[in-house]
Amino acid sequence: MFHCFRRTLVTGTAFAAMLAAAIPALAADVTLKLGHAVFESHPNHDSAVRFKEAVERESKGSVKIQIYPSRQLGDVKELMEGVQFGTVDMTVNSTSALSTLVPATDALQLPFVIGSYEAFAKLAVSPEAKAVAAGLEKHGMIALALYDGGQRHFLSVKKPVIAVEDFKGLKTRIAPNRLFLDTWRAVGVNPTPLNYGEVYSALETGALDAVEINLTSIDSEKYYEVGKNVSLTGQYFWPSYLLINKAKFDGLTAEQKAAIRKAADETVAPQVMAVAELDKKLISELKGRGVKITEPSKELLDALKQRTRPVVEAYMKKSPEIAAFVAAAEKLRP
């Protein structure tokens, strides 16, 4: 009797195990919190919305994204650290905030290397860009996509910049990053590192003379109220990574991971080219708000490239990933 019961129990246990193996486990739905540091009119918010819509579609609702815009979960540095340490699930955040962790990310913003939005869209999904992003994983983050916040130009308060000599000594806000310090010292300004949320008041009070900035931020942060001169210098782009905490990503099912990666990949090119179209619209709108938009002369652009080329060459020597990315970018130049 006991032997019969034991045999039945073993057989039943084995059958249950076989049944469990045959039936795929149902994935638990997950909601990921995604924060960013800009207003909802900025391309980084558009990136977040595009990704949210794509991943919820691809995952059939198994992965949901809750977006927290406008620095609700912190400023640029705080969001990056939040994702790194797991207090924030995801962010669309400036790559410049990561260069102290992964110096190769400087490749993405070397002056006058990426020539157009079309080139940026191709480079963003290139093997060279993925090699740059790979270094983030050992710091607890995965870069799922490389988006763009807009090509950078030069906004000044008192007068437009026409010749390279006009840059001399201008107190110019730069993001806190060694590359930008090196770049703008080479140009001749007085580079002033300052957090993003402090720029408006510094321009308003005269603590700053200028800021190197993208048109989308001039619009979303209302810098046009305190600075009326924009020179379309186009020195580099303002890329942002779509980042996810590695431990959070590793804890998802294979299906959820695949949906996230597919959604990220398919939104890059449409997002980047949407910013290109937005720039055209913003030039017209800023003119309507009394902003003087100046197309720089060939002489000015040539002078800026000449002054900053030693910076590019110095950074290429720092990392094989940077050198490879620059080589790939320069192949796309006309």
N, C-alpha and C positions, 0 to 999 in steps of 0.2 A: 504493500500500500504506500509506504513512505517513498520507496524507489519509483513507483508510478507517478506520485505527486511531483517528485523532484525532476523526473524526466519531462513531465508536462510543463513545469515552470521554466526549465532551461529552453525547451522548444519554443514556449511562448515569448521568452525574452529575446531569443534569436530572431523570431519572426518580427517582433516589434522593431528591432534594430534594422532589419532588412527593409521594413516598411518606411522607417524614418529616412533611410538612405535613398529610397526610391522617390520620395515626395520632397521637392525643393522647399526649403524653409521660406516662409513668407517674410519679406523684408519689412522691418518696422519703419514706418514713415519717420523722416527726420526733418526738423526745421533748423536751418543754419542762420545765424545772425551775421549780417554783412554791414559793416560800418564804413563810412568814408568822411572826408574832412571838408567837403565843398557843398555849395548850395545846389538845389535841384536843377538849376538851369545849366550846370557845368557838365561837360562830357563824361566825367567820372560817374556821375549819377546815371547818365544815359547808358554807360557801360554796365552798371549794376542792374538796371532794369532789363536790358537786353539779355544778360546772363540769366536773371531770374526767370524771365519768360521762357527762354530756351531750355533751361534745366528742368523746369516744372513740366514742360511739354515732353521732353525726352525721357524723363523718369516716370511719366504718367502720374505725377503727383506724389511720388514716393519721396522726392527731395523738394522741400519748399525753402524759399529764401525770404527772410525778413530784413528789409533794408532800413538802416539807421543813417540818414544823411546829416550834413551840416554839423559835423563834429560832435554829434550826440554821444558817441562812444569814445571821443578823444580826438586830438589833433593828429597830424601826420605821424609823428614819432610815437605817440601813445598807441595809435592803431597798429602800427607795425609791431611794437613790442607786445601788444595784446594778442595778436595772432601768433607770434613766436612762442609765448608762454601759455597760450590756450585760454585766456580770459575773453578773447574775441574769436569767433569761428573763422570769419573771412573779412577781407577788406579789398577795395580797389584803391591802391595807394601809390604815391610817387616812388619811382625806383630810386630817386636820389637819396631817400631816407635809408637805403640799404647798403650804401657803398662802404660804410665802416665795417659791416659784417662780411660782405662779398665785394671786394674792390673791383672785380670784373664788371659789375653793373655800370661802372663809369663809361663803359663802351657805348652805352645807349645814348649818352648826352655829350659826346665830344663835339666841339664847335665845328660847324660847317662840314660834317661828315655825311649825314643823311640829307639827300637833296630834295625830297618831295614826299608828299603824303603817300603817293603810289609806291615809292621805294620803301617807306616805313612799313606799309601793309605787308610787303613781301618779306622784309627783314624780320618782322615780328614773329613769323612762323618758320623762320629759317633754322637750320641746324646750328648755325653760329649763335643765334639768340637763345636757343634752348641750352646750349653749352654754358652760356653766361648764367642762365637761371638755375642750372643744376646745383650750383654751390649753395643755394638756400636751404636745401633739404637737411644738411647737417646742423642747421640752426633752427630746426623745428617747423619749417614752412615749405609749402609746395607752391610754385608759381604755375598757375593753370593757363594763364593767357597774358599777353602783353598788349595793352590798349594805349590810346594816346589822348592827352588832354589839350593838345593844340601846340602849334609851332610858336616858339618864343620870339618876341620882338622887344622893343625898347620904348617905355613910356617915361616921359620927363615932364616936370611940373612947369618950369619957367620958360623954356624955349625948345624948339625942335633940334634934333641932332642931324646936322647936314654933312659935316666933315668929321673925319676921325679925331681931329683935335678937339671937337666939341665934347667928347667923352671925358676929357681930362679933369680929374678931381671930383667928378660928380658923386655924391653919396648915394650909392645905388644898392638897393636891397637885392641880396642873393639868398637862395635857400642855404641853410647851414650844411655846406658840403665842400670838401677840399678842392674838387675839380672846378667848381664855380669860382672859388677864390683865386685859383691859378689862372683861369680863363679871363676873368674880368680885371685882374691886375695886369695881365698882358695887354688888354685893351686900353687901360689907362685910367679907369674910374677908381673911386675909393669904395671898394666892395664892403658892404655892411650886412653880415648874416643876421637874419631876423625871422622869427616864426611867422607863418602865413597869416594867422589871425591878427597880427599887429601892424600889417602893412598900411592899411587905409589911414589909421590915425597918424602914423609916422609921415606919410605923404601930406596929410592935412596940416600938421603942425610945423612942417619944414625940417623935421628930423631926417627926412630923406629928400633927395632931389629927384630921384628916378627909381624905376624898378624894371628889371628885365622880366617879361611876363608874356603870357599868351592872351590872345584877344578874348577867349572865352572867360578868363578870369577877370579881365578888365570889365567885362560885361556883368558877370555874376557877382563880383565883389564891389561893383559900382566905383571902380577906381577912376572912371571918366569924370566923376564929380570933382576930383581933386587934382587930376593931371590931364591936360588937354592936348598933349603932343605925343604922337606915336610914330616911330620910324619902323618900317617893316623889314627889320634886319634879318629875321629868320635864322638865328644862330644855331638853334637845335630844337628838337621836339621835347615834349614833356610827357614821357611815357609813364604809364602806371601798370603795375602788376595786379592781376587778380590773384590774391594770395589766400590759401587755406591752411589752417593749422594741420601739421602732418599727422599728429596722433588722431585728430578728429577724422581726417580723410582715411587713414588706415583702418579705422573702426567701422567704416561703411561696407556695405555688401559690394560684390564685384559689379553687380548691375548698376548700383547707385554711382560707383566710381566711374563706370563707363559713360553714364548719362552726363555726369559733371564734366568729364573731359571733352565729350562731343559737343556739349553746349558751349564750352569755353572756346574750342577751336572754331566753331562755325560763326561766332559773333565778332571775331577780330576784324576781318576785312570790312564788313559793313559799318562797324563802329568807327574805324579810322577814317573811312571815306566820308562818313557823315560829318565828322569834324571839319574836313576839308570844305564841304559845302557850307557848314555853319560859319566858317571864317569869312567866306565871301559875303554872306548875309550881314555879319557883324561889322564889317568894314563900312557898309552902307549905313547901318544903324548908328554907329559911332560918329560918323560924319554928321548925321542928323542931330546928334546931341552936342555938336560944337567941337568935336575932337578933330584936330588937324592930323590927317593921315599922310605920311611922307613915304614915297617910294625911294629907297636909298639909291644913290648913283652907283655905277659900276666901280668908280674909283673908291667910294667908301667901302663897298663890299670886298673889293680886292685888298684894301688896307687892313680890314678886320681879319680876313683870312690869313694874310701874311703875319699879322701880330699873334694870332692864336695857333698857327700851324706847329710851332715848337711845343705847345702844350699837347697837341694830338700825338706828336712823335714821342714825347716823353712817356705818355700813358701807354702807348703801344708796347713800349719796352717793359712795362710792369707786369704784363700778363699775356700769355699766348691766346687766351680767349678774347682779349681786347684787340690784339693784332689781327686775329682771324675775322672778327666782326667788322673792323674798319676795312679790311680787304674786300669783304663781301659787299659792304655799302658802297665802296668806290667803284665796284664793277657795275653798279646800277646808275651811276651818275652819267648824264648825257655827254 
